[in-house]
């Protein structure tokens, strides 16, 4: 993955807690889906994604479901639920 990317912090819309850090490749403003291999932090979430891929992406603090597991072109992704999360560009 030698291409340039932007780093986003994904926060829960209900409780404003930080859920994960994501590397976004390519153009486009929004985040429609999160590719598992682009999730950078926290390490515990990255490790658990590959062990138990049946889980939905939930906020650890309030259990709000932010994304639903899906497959896109043979890759595991989370389809993000619009309005349930906020993204902030990390500089």
C-alpha positions as CSV (number, residue, x, y, z in Angstrom):
1,X,0.0,0.0,0.0
2,X,2.4,2.6,-1.2
3,X,-0.3,5.1,-2.0
4,X,-1.0,8.1,0.1
5,X,-3.8,8.0,2.7
6,X,-5.6,10.2,5.1
7,X,-5.9,9.3,8.8
8,X,-9.4,9.6,10.3
9,X,-10.5,9.2,13.9
10,X,-13.9,7.5,14.0
11,X,-16.1,8.6,17.0
12,X,-19.5,7.4,18.2
13,X,-22.3,9.9,17.5
14,X,-24.1,9.1,20.8
15,X,-21.4,9.3,23.4
16,X,-18.5,10.9,21.4
17,X,-16.0,8.3,22.5
18,X,-13.1,7.4,20.1
19,X,-13.8,4.0,18.5
20,X,-10.9,3.5,16.1
21,X,-8.3,5.1,13.8
22,X,-8.7,4.4,10.0
23,X,-6.4,4.9,7.0
24,X,-8.5,6.1,4.1
25,X,-7.1,5.6,0.6
26,X,-8.4,7.4,-2.5
27,X,-10.6,10.4,-3.2
28,X,-13.9,11.1,-1.7
29,X,-15.1,12.9,1.4
30,X,-17.3,10.3,3.0
31,X,-16.7,7.0,4.6
32,X,-19.2,4.5,3.3
33,X,-17.3,1.3,4.3
34,X,-14.3,0.5,6.4
35,X,-11.9,-2.1,5.1
36,X,-10.6,-4.3,7.9
37,X,-7.0,-4.1,6.6
38,X,-7.0,-0.3,6.8
39,X,-8.0,-0.1,10.5
40,X,-4.9,1.1,12.4
41,X,-5.9,1.4,16.1
42,X,-6.7,0.2,18.6
43,X,-4.6,-3.0,18.4
44,X,-7.2,-5.0,20.4
45,X,-9.9,-4.2,17.8
46,X,-7.6,-5.1,14.9
47,X,-6.7,-8.4,16.4
48,X,-10.3,-9.3,17.3
49,X,-11.6,-8.5,13.8
50,X,-9.7,-11.3,12.3
51,X,-10.5,-13.8,15.0
52,X,-14.3,-13.0,15.2
53,X,-15.5,-11.5,12.0
54,X,-19.2,-12.1,12.8
55,X,-19.3,-9.1,15.0
56,X,-20.8,-5.8,14.1
57,X,-18.7,-2.7,14.7
58,X,-19.9,-1.3,18.1
59,X,-18.9,1.5,20.4
60,X,-17.2,0.0,23.4
61,X,-18.7,2.5,25.8
62,X,-22.5,2.6,24.8
63,X,-22.8,-0.5,22.5
64,X,-24.1,1.7,19.6
65,X,-23.8,-0.3,16.3
66,X,-21.7,1.9,13.9
67,X,-21.2,-0.6,11.1
68,X,-22.5,-4.0,9.8
69,X,-20.1,-6.7,8.5
70,X,-20.2,-7.2,4.7
71,X,-18.1,-8.5,1.8
72,X,-17.0,-6.2,-1.0
73,X,-15.1,-7.7,-3.9
74,X,-13.9,-10.6,-1.8
75,X,-12.7,-8.3,1.1
76,X,-14.2,-8.0,4.5
77,X,-15.7,-4.6,5.2
78,X,-18.0,-2.8,7.6
79,X,-20.8,-0.9,5.9
80,X,-21.1,2.2,8.0
81,X,-24.4,3.4,9.3
82,X,-24.9,7.0,8.3
83,X,-25.5,9.3,11.3
84,X,-24.2,6.8,13.9
85,X,-20.6,8.0,13.8
86,X,-18.5,11.0,13.2
87,X,-15.1,11.2,11.5
88,X,-12.4,13.7,12.2
89,X,-9.3,14.2,10.0
90,X,-6.1,13.6,12.1
91,X,-3.3,15.9,11.0
